[in-house]
């Protein structure tokens, strides 16, 4: 996977939205974009 860790008490969907909104910095967003472009991510599972 791409190395994102969703906190246990978080809703995974909210976590992905926050990551894509840039709340965790641009590095995570770049990792997600690169993984999708390379076909490495077939489903989102933080």
Secondary structure, DSSP 4 states (H G I P E B T S, - for coil): -------TTS-HHHHHHHHHTTTT-HHHHHHHHHHHHTT--SS---
